[in-house]
């Protein structure tokens, strides 16, 4: 949803390889936060154009509490 037409099945494997947290995750909210972080990180490091429509729907309307995780991932990916 965040990469739109630039999606490729290998992206999922690449996302799972991104380190996110050394703590054990026990809640759905924590998993979603890690997924948002990894997505932002991957998009930034891979220079994949972000889907504005997907971002607006997913991170501003459906799950606005994940926007910070996504933004931190993008910032860390740009470093």
C-alpha positions in Angstrom: 0.0 0.0 0.0 2.9 2.4 0.7 4.8 1.6 -2.5 1.8 1.4 -4.9 2.6 0.2 -8.4 6.3 -0.3 -7.4 5.5 -3.4 -5.4 7.4 -6.6 -6.0 7.0 -9.8 -4.1 10.7 -9.7 -3.1 10.0 -6.6 -1.1 8.4 -8.6 1.7 11.5 -10.7 2.2 13.7 -7.5 2.2 11.4 -5.9 4.7 11.6 -8.9 7.1 15.5 -8.6 7.0 15.5 -5.1 8.4 16.3 -5.1 12.1 13.8 -3.2 14.1 13.7 -4.1 17.8 15.6 -6.4 20.1 12.6 -6.7 22.5 10.1 -9.4 22.3 6.9 -8.3 20.6 3.6 -9.5 22.2 0.9 -7.2 20.8 -0.6 -6.5 17.5 0.1 -2.8 17.9 3.8 -3.6 18.4 3.9 -5.7 15.2 2.2 -2.9 13.3 4.7 -0.4 14.6 7.6 -2.6 13.5 6.0 -3.1 10.1 5.5 0.7 9.6 9.1 1.3 10.7 10.5 -1.3 8.3 8.3 0.0 5.4 9.5 3.6 5.9 13.1 2.4 6.2 12.9 0.2 3.1 11.3 2.9 1.0 14.0 5.4 1.9 17.0 3.1 1.4 15.7 1.7 -1.8 14.6 5.0 -3.3 11.2 3.6 -4.1 8.6 6.3 -4.8 6.0 6.4 -2.0 2.3 6.0 -2.9 0.7 9.1 -1.6 -2.7 7.6 -1.8 -1.7 4.5 0.1 0.2 6.5 2.7 -2.8 8.9 3.2 -5.2 6.1 3.6 -3.1 3.8 5.7 -1.2 6.2 8.0 -3.6 9.2 8.2 -7.0 7.6 8.1 -6.8 3.9 9.1 -3.8 3.8 11.5 -2.7 7.4 12.3 -0.8 6.1 15.4 1.7 4.4 13.1 2.8 7.5 11.3 5.6 8.2 13.8 7.0 4.7 13.3 6.9 5.1 9.6 8.6 8.6 9.7 11.3 7.3 12.0 12.0 4.4 9.6 12.3 6.9 6.7 14.6 9.1 8.6 16.9 6.2 9.6 16.8 4.9 6.1 18.1 8.2 4.7 21.1 8.2 7.0 
